[in-house]
């Protein structure tokens, strides 16, 4: 990139701070999805759109990615993950069942986004992705 290590550390004190700043648009988007009252189906669609808008970040967050910076795994936020599972849980769904369905949804979403050539591929998969949670 033509930027020296010292120039980067002039703006960011640690690698974790750099990663957090790079991930901010995604984490902010997730917090917005969680914090905005909406039906589960709408939240799922917004999450799919967020994944498409930040495809490069989603590649780093997929379950198969082993990327680590310092001691922090990319996109590893237990509290945010729990809030997101709750936000995507249809009413009257058992907690364990909801967590498993949500984990399967995230894995499928990451795989779909990483494998897609363009957004039309995801649009074909959108109903199937939604059904992973809304069965």
Z-matrix of the N, CA and C atoms (Angstrom, degrees):
N
C 1 1.454
C 2 1.514 1 111.21
N 3 1.303 2 117.25 1 -9.82
C 4 1.448 3 119.40 2 179.49
C 5 1.517 4 113.85 3 78.45
N 6 1.322 5 116.84 4 20.43
C 7 1.465 6 121.43 5 -179.88
C 8 1.522 7 107.53 6 -117.89
N 9 1.313 8 115.71 7 132.05
C 10 1.465 9 119.07 8 -179.75
C 11 1.517 10 110.67 9 -77.08
N 12 1.319 11 115.61 10 158.07
C 13 1.452 12 121.85 11 178.14
C 14 1.529 13 110.58 12 -59.18
N 15 1.315 14 117.02 13 -40.70
C 16 1.465 15 119.92 14 -178.89
C 17 1.529 16 111.39 15 -66.31
N 18 1.321 17 117.30 16 -32.81
C 19 1.470 18 120.00 17 177.57
C 20 1.524 19 110.68 18 -66.94
N 21 1.320 20 116.41 19 -38.82
C 22 1.465 21 119.99 20 177.79
C 23 1.521 22 109.71 21 -65.32
N 24 1.330 23 116.97 22 -46.75
C 25 1.460 24 120.40 23 -178.14
C 26 1.521 25 112.72 24 -71.50
N 27 1.312 26 117.60 25 -12.81
C 28 1.471 27 120.08 26 172.71
C 29 1.532 28 109.44 27 -67.97
N 30 1.330 29 116.19 28 -34.25
C 31 1.465 30 121.67 29 -178.33
C 32 1.528 31 113.22 30 -94.59
N 33 1.336 32 116.69 31 -27.86
C 34 1.461 33 121.42 32 -178.18
C 35 1.524 34 108.76 33 -129.60
N 36 1.320 35 116.83 34 127.07
C 37 1.465 36 120.44 35 -177.08
C 38 1.529 37 112.90 36 -72.08
N 39 1.340 38 116.42 37 -35.11
C 40 1.460 39 119.81 38 -176.71
C 41 1.520 40 110.48 39 -135.90
N 42 1.328 41 115.60 40 166.07
C 43 1.462 42 120.11 41 174.97
C 44 1.520 43 110.46 42 -63.51
N 45 1.333 44 116.21 43 -39.73
C 46 1.464 45 119.77 44 179.45
C 47 1.524 46 111.83 45 -60.25
N 48 1.326 47 117.16 46 -40.12
C 49 1.466 48 120.74 47 178.08
C 50 1.525 49 110.66 48 -64.04
N 51 1.320 50 117.00 49 -40.13
C 52 1.466 51 121.69 50 177.06
C 53 1.527 52 110.71 51 -62.37
N 54 1.328 53 116.49 52 -45.09
C 55 1.465 54 121.03 53 179.55
C 56 1.522 55 110.39 54 -64.36
N 57 1.329 56 116.98 55 -44.44
C 58 1.462 57 119.94 56 179.51
C 59 1.525 58 111.40 57 -59.61
N 60 1.328 59 116.63 58 -40.40
C 61 1.464 60 120.31 59 179.13
C 62 1.527 61 110.88 60 -66.65
N 63 1.334 62 116.29 61 -40.30
C 64 1.465 63 120.43 62 179.47
C 65 1.530 64 111.33 63 -66.60
N 66 1.336 65 116.60 64 -34.23
C 67 1.460 66 121.36 65 -178.79
C 68 1.526 67 113.22 66 -86.61
N 69 1.317 68 117.85 67 -7.70
C 70 1.468 69 121.85 68 -174.93
C 71 1.529 70 113.95 69 -52.57
N 72 1.338 71 120.30 70 -43.53
C 73 1.470 72 117.77 71 179.46
C 74 1.535 73 112.98 72 -60.78
N 75 1.324 74 116.54 73 -34.83
C 76 1.465 75 119.73 74 179.49
C 77 1.524 76 110.35 75 -74.71
N 78 1.327 77 118.00 76 -47.46
C 79 1.461 78 119.40 77 -179.29
C 80 1.529 79 111.08 78 -65.47
N 81 1.324 80 117.18 79 -36.15
C 82 1.470 81 119.90 80 175.84
C 83 1.532 82 110.15 81 -64.22
N 84 1.320 83 116.48 82 -41.17
C 85 1.468 84 120.88 83 177.83
C 86 1.518 85 111.65 84 -63.22
N 87 1.339 86 116.32 85 -41.35
C 88 1.465 87 120.43 86 178.07
C 89 1.521 88 110.63 87 -64.16
N 90 1.322 89 116.72 88 -42.93
C 91 1.474 90 120.10 89 179.23
C 92 1.528 91 110.99 90 -63.79
N 93 1.331 92 116.44 91 -35.58
C 94 1.457 93 120.53 92 177.41
C 95 1.530 94 110.52 93 -66.43
N 96 1.329 95 116.61 94 -42.47
C 97 1.465 96 120.48 95 178.05
C 98 1.522 97 109.96 96 -61.83
N 99 1.318 98 116.49 97 -43.44
C 100 1.465 99 121.67 98 -179.17
C 101 1.528 100 110.66 99 -66.80
N 102 1.328 101 116.83 100 -42.45
C 103 1.457 102 121.13 101 -172.31
C 104 1.512 103 115.99 102 -82.86
N 105 1.320 104 118.18 103 -11.78
C 106 1.453 105 121.13 104 -177.97
C 107 1.526 106 110.02 105 -99.55
N 108 1.329 107 117.28 106 117.65
C 109 1.460 108 118.90 107 178.78
C 110 1.537 109 110.57 108 -60.09
N 111 1.322 110 115.08 109 128.08
C 112 1.462 111 120.78 110 -179.93
C 113 1.522 112 108.28 111 -164.50
N 114 1.328 113 117.38 112 156.51
C 115 1.467 114 119.72 113 174.21
C 116 1.531 115 110.11 114 -62.37
N 117 1.323 116 116.34 115 153.25
C 118 1.458 117 121.68 116 -177.20
C 119 1.530 118 111.30 117 -56.80
N 120 1.312 119 118.02 118 -42.77
C 121 1.463 120 121.04 119 -179.84
C 122 1.521 121 112.68 120 -59.34
N 123 1.321 122 116.24 121 -39.06
C 124 1.467 123 120.60 122 177.44
C 125 1.531 124 110.76 123 -67.52
N 126 1.308 125 116.58 124 -40.46
C 127 1.463 126 119.79 125 177.96
C 128 1.532 127 111.18 126 -62.92
N 129 1.320 128 116.12 127 -40.59
C 130 1.474 129 120.22 128 178.08
C 131 1.522 130 109.81 129 -61.26
N 132 1.327 131 116.96 130 -46.07
C 133 1.468 132 120.63 131 178.98
C 134 1.526 133 111.09 132 -60.98
N 135 1.321 134 117.50 133 -41.00
C 136 1.467 135 120.45 134 178.38
C 137 1.522 136 110.89 135 -65.06
N 138 1.329 137 116.95 136 -36.65
C 139 1.461 138 120.78 137 177.74
C 140 1.524 139 110.94 138 -67.14
N 141 1.312 140 117.42 139 -41.03
C 142 1.467 141 121.11 140 176.10
C 143 1.523 142 109.88 141 -61.38
N 144 1.327 143 117.24 142 -44.51
C 145 1.468 144 121.05 143 178.70
C 146 1.535 145 111.28 144 -62.49
N 147 1.333 146 116.46 145 -40.40
C 148 1.462 147 120.59 146 177.98
C 149 1.531 148 110.25 147 -62.55
N 150 1.315 149 116.44 148 -42.75
C 151 1.468 150 120.67 149 179.03
C 152 1.518 151 110.87 150 -62.51
N 153 1.312 152 117.32 151 -40.48
C 154 1.470 153 120.49 152 178.45
C 155 1.518 154 111.51 153 -66.36
N 156 1.319 155 116.82 154 -38.27
C 157 1.467 156 121.12 155 -178.62
C 158 1.519 157 112.41 156 -70.23
N 159 1.327 158 116.86 157 -23.63
C 160 1.474 159 121.37 158 -176.76
C 161 1.521 160 110.13 159 -128.03
N 162 1.310 161 115.86 160 49.80
C 163 1.461 162 123.11 161 -174.88
C 164 1.532 163 112.68 162 -54.25
N 165 1.327 164 117.68 163 -40.04
C 166 1.463 165 121.17 164 -177.63
C 167 1.526 166 111.46 165 -65.40
N 168 1.323 167 116.45 166 -37.88
C 169 1.461 168 120.50 167 179.05
C 170 1.520 169 110.05 168 -71.07
N 171 1.326 170 117.02 169 -40.32
C 172 1.459 171 121.14 170 -179.61
C 173 1.526 172 110.03 171 -61.53
N 174 1.326 173 117.64 172 -34.43
C 175 1.467 174 120.66 173 177.22
C 176 1.526 175 110.53 174 -60.36
N 177 1.319 176 117.29 175 -35.89
C 178 1.459 177 121.33 176 179.09
C 179 1.527 178 112.34 177 -77.21
N 180 1.327 179 116.32 178 -20.81
C 181 1.460 180 120.69 179 -176.53
C 182 1.519 181 113.30 180 -96.03
N 183 1.313 182 117.60 181 -5.66
C 184 1.454 183 119.80 182 -176.46
C 185 1.520 184 110.61 183 -65.49
N 186 1.328 185 117.03 184 152.24
C 187 1.466 186 120.06 185 -177.20
C 188 1.521 187 113.36 186 -57.48
N 189 1.323 188 118.78 187 -30.67
C 190 1.454 189 121.62 188 -179.22
C 191 1.513 190 113.89 189 -78.14
N 192 1.321 191 117.68 190 -14.00
C 193 1.460 192 120.49 191 -178.42
C 194 1.525 193 109.80 192 -73.61
N 195 1.309 194 115.36 193 135.50
C 196 1.464 195 119.06 194 -179.87
C 197 1.516 196 110.43 195 -110.04
N 198 1.314 197 116.19 196 16.57
C 199 1.462 198 120.45 197 -177.54
C 200 1.518 199 111.03 198 -64.25
N 201 1.318 200 115.57 199 128.25
C 202 1.455 201 121.72 200 175.72
C 203 1.520 202 108.10 201 -135.26
N 204 1.297 203 114.99 202 142.29
C 205 1.456 204 120.08 203 175.03
C 206 1.511 205 105.91 204 -126.63
N 207 1.313 206 115.82 205 120.24
C 208 1.460 207 119.57 206 -173.42
C 209 1.511 208 108.45 207 62.80
N 210 1.297 209 116.59 208 -132.34
C 211 1.462 210 121.43 209 179.69
C 212 1.525 211 111.67 210 -100.38
N 213 1.320 212 117.43 211 -0.31
C 214 1.451 213 121.06 212 -173.53
C 215 1.527 214 110.32 213 -104.46
N 216 1.323 215 116.68 214 122.71
C 217 1.463 216 120.35 215 174.87
C 218 1.524 217 108.00 216 -71.48
N 219 1.318 218 116.51 217 145.32
C 220 1.456 219 119.43 218 178.59
C 221 1.523 220 109.40 219 -61.87
N 222 1.323 221 115.72 220 138.37
C 223 1.462 222 124.27 221 177.53
C 224 1.519 223 113.04 222 62.49
N 225 1.313 224 117.56 223 21.26
C 226 1.449 225 120.92 224 -179.10
C 227 1.523 226 109.66 225 -91.48
N 228 1.295 227 116.16 226 101.79
C 229 1.454 228 120.74 227 176.68
C 230 1.522 229 107.53 228 -142.59
N 231 1.309 230 115.92 229 99.50
C 232 1.462 231 121.54 230 -174.96
C 233 1.532 232 111.34 231 -58.56
N 234 1.318 233 117.56 232 -46.90
C 235 1.468 234 120.91 233 -177.22
C 236 1.526 235 110.95 234 -64.31
N 237 1.319 236 117.49 235 -44.35
C 238 1.463 237 120.67 236 179.48
C 239 1.527 238 110.05 237 -64.66
N 240 1.320 239 116.60 238 -39.43
C 241 1.465 240 120.80 239 178.34
C 242 1.522 241 111.95 240 -62.02
N 243 1.337 242 116.95 241 -42.87
C 244 1.463 243 120.55 242 178.72
C 245 1.529 244 110.81 243 -63.92
N 246 1.329 245 116.52 244 -41.03
C 247 1.468 246 120.44 245 178.69
C 248 1.525 247 110.51 246 -64.22
N 249 1.332 248 116.20 247 -39.69
C 250 1.460 249 120.27 248 -179.63
C 251 1.528 250 111.10 249 -67.37
N 252 1.332 251 117.02 250 -41.84
C 253 1.469 252 120.03 251 176.21
C 254 1.525 253 109.42 252 -58.68
N 255 1.320 254 116.50 253 -44.81
C 256 1.475 255 120.32 254 179.13
C 257 1.535 256 110.94 255 -61.99
N 258 1.332 257 117.06 256 -42.06
C 259 1.466 258 121.33 257 -178.73
C 260 1.527 259 112.00 258 -66.46
N 261 1.329 260 117.09 259 -27.49
C 262 1.461 261 121.04 260 -178.08
C 263 1.525 262 112.92 261 -98.79
N 264 1.314 263 116.99 262 5.63
C 265 1.456 264 120.62 263 -178.53
C 266 1.523 265 109.91 264 -87.19
N 267 1.331 266 116.44 265 118.26
C 268 1.461 267 117.79 266 174.96
C 269 1.530 268 110.24 267 -62.90
N 270 1.317 269 117.06 268 149.59
C 271 1.467 270 119.64 269 178.69
C 272 1.533 271 110.66 270 -56.28
N 273 1.320 272 116.38 271 149.10
C 274 1.472 273 123.50 272 177.10
C 275 1.525 274 113.10 273 63.13
N 276 1.329 275 117.66 274 31.85
C 277 1.457 276 121.59 275 175.79
C 278 1.519 277 107.85 276 -110.41
N 279 1.326 278 116.41 277 135.17
C 280 1.460 279 120.74 278 179.34
C 281 1.530 280 109.56 279 -61.45
N 282 1.322 281 117.23 280 143.58
C 283 1.452 282 122.50 281 -176.04
C 284 1.527 283 112.27 282 -58.80
N 285 1.320 284 118.22 283 -47.72
C 286 1.463 285 121.03 284 -179.28
C 287 1.520 286 110.33 285 -63.36
N 288 1.311 287 116.70 286 -44.17
C 289 1.464 288 121.17 287 178.66
C 290 1.525 289 110.23 288 -61.38
N 291 1.324 290 117.28 289 -43.34
C 292 1.463 291 121.27 290 179.77
C 293 1.522 292 111.01 291 -63.23
N 294 1.326 293 116.87 292 -43.21
C 295 1.463 294 120.75 293 -179.82
C 296 1.522 295 110.88 294 -62.36
N 297 1.325 296 116.61 295 -43.98
C 298 1.471 297 120.08 296 179.90
C 299 1.521 298 110.55 297 -65.18
N 300 1.317 299 117.12 298 -45.42
C 301 1.472 300 119.86 299 179.02
C 302 1.528 301 111.12 300 -61.45
N 303 1.323 302 116.42 301 -40.51
C 304 1.460 303 120.27 302 -179.95
C 305 1.518 304 110.85 303 -66.71
N 306 1.334 305 118.01 304 -41.51
C 307 1.466 306 121.43 305 177.43
C 308 1.532 307 110.52 306 -61.85
N 309 1.332 308 116.68 307 -42.41
C 310 1.469 309 120.52 308 177.90
C 311 1.525 310 109.63 309 -64.19
N 312 1.331 311 116.85 310 -41.48
C 313 1.465 312 120.93 311 177.64
C 314 1.526 313 111.07 312 -59.01
N 315 1.346 314 117.03 313 -47.50
C 316 1.466 315 120.24 314 -179.20
C 317 1.528 316 111.64 315 -62.15
N 318 1.315 317 116.70 316 -42.52
C 319 1.465 318 120.04 317 178.82
C 320 1.522 319 110.39 318 -63.63
N 321 1.325 320 117.19 319 -43.18
C 322 1.466 321 121.12 320 179.47
C 323 1.529 322 110.85 321 -67.05
N 324 1.327 323 117.18 322 -40.40
C 325 1.464 324 120.91 323 178.62
C 326 1.522 325 110.62 324 -62.84
N 327 1.326 326 117.19 325 -46.96
C 328 1.464 327 120.49 326 179.23
C 329 1.523 328 110.70 327 -61.11
N 330 1.329 329 117.03 328 -43.66
C 331 1.472 330 120.35 329 179.28
C 332 1.526 331 110.85 330 -63.79
N 333 1.330 332 116.57 331 -42.51
C 334 1.465 333 120.53 332 -179.17
C 335 1.523 334 111.29 333 -65.55
N 336 1.315 335 117.00 334 -45.16
C 337 1.467 336 120.74 335 -179.58
C 338 1.525 337 110.35 336 -65.30
N 339 1.335 338 117.09 337 -42.71
C 340 1.463 339 120.71 338 -179.00
C 341 1.525 340 112.45 339 -67.11
N 342 1.333 341 117.08 340 -32.51
C 343 1.460 342 120.92 341 -177.24
C 344 1.531 343 113.58 342 -89.75
N 345 1.320 344 117.17 343 -14.92
C 346 1.466 345 119.97 344 -173.93
C 347 1.525 346 111.94 345 -75.09
N 348 1.294 347 114.14 346 142.99
C 349 1.465 348 120.75 347 174.91
C 350 1.524 349 110.35 348 -80.68
N 351 1.317 350 116.09 349 -40.21
C 352 1.471 351 120.89 350 177.87
C 353 1.523 352 108.94 351 -152.02
N 354 1.322 353 115.80 352 177.99
C 355 1.461 354 120.24 353 -174.18
C 356 1.523 355 113.34 354 -66.09
N 357 1.338 356 118.82 355 -20.63
C 358 1.469 357 119.72 356 179.41
C 359 1.528 358 110.78 357 -65.18
N 360 1.346 359 117.16 358 -31.11
C 361 1.462 360 120.29 359 176.31
C 362 1.525 361 109.97 360 -61.44
N 363 1.318 362 116.39 361 -42.76
C 364 1.467 363 121.10 362 -179.06
C 365 1.522 364 110.13 363 -69.58
N 366 1.318 365 116.83 364 -37.28
C 367 1.465 366 119.52 365 179.56
C 368 1.526 367 110.58 366 -60.68
N 369 1.333 368 117.39 367 -35.40
C 370 1.466 369 120.52 368 176.05
C 371 1.527 370 110.92 369 -67.18
N 372 1.345 371 116.24 370 -33.72
C 373 1.461 372 121.20 371 -177.84
C 374 1.529 373 113.44 372 -87.57
N 375 1.325 374 117.42 373 -13.82
C 376 1.471 375 120.62 374 -174.19
C 377 1.528 376 112.98 375 -51.75
N 378 1.342 377 119.83 376 -47.13
C 379 1.473 378 118.09 377 179.31
C 380 1.536 379 112.92 378 -61.40
N 381 1.314 380 116.86 379 -39.26
C 382 1.471 381 120.01 380 179.12
C 383 1.520 382 110.87 381 -67.16
N 384 1.327 383 117.19 382 -40.57
C 385 1.466 384 120.83 383 177.68
C 386 1.530 385 110.51 384 -62.43
N 387 1.314 386 116.30 385 -44.45
C 388 1.469 387 120.56 386 179.88
C 389 1.531 388 110.65 387 -61.36
N 390 1.349 389 116.06 388 -39.15
C 391 1.457 390 120.14 389 -177.46
C 392 1.522 391 113.51 390 -68.84
N 393 1.331 392 117.15 391 -19.17
C 394 1.457 393 118.52 392 177.04
C 395 1.527 394 111.40 393 -62.11
N 396 1.317 395 116.21 394 -28.32
C 397 1.465 396 121.07 395 179.05
C 398 1.523 397 111.84 396 -102.59
N 399 1.322 398 116.99 397 -37.60
C 400 1.454 399 120.91 398 -170.05
C 401 1.523 400 114.53 399 -92.22
N 402 1.313 401 119.95 400 13.18
C 403 1.482 402 121.96 401 179.67
C 404 1.490 403 112.01 402 -53.42
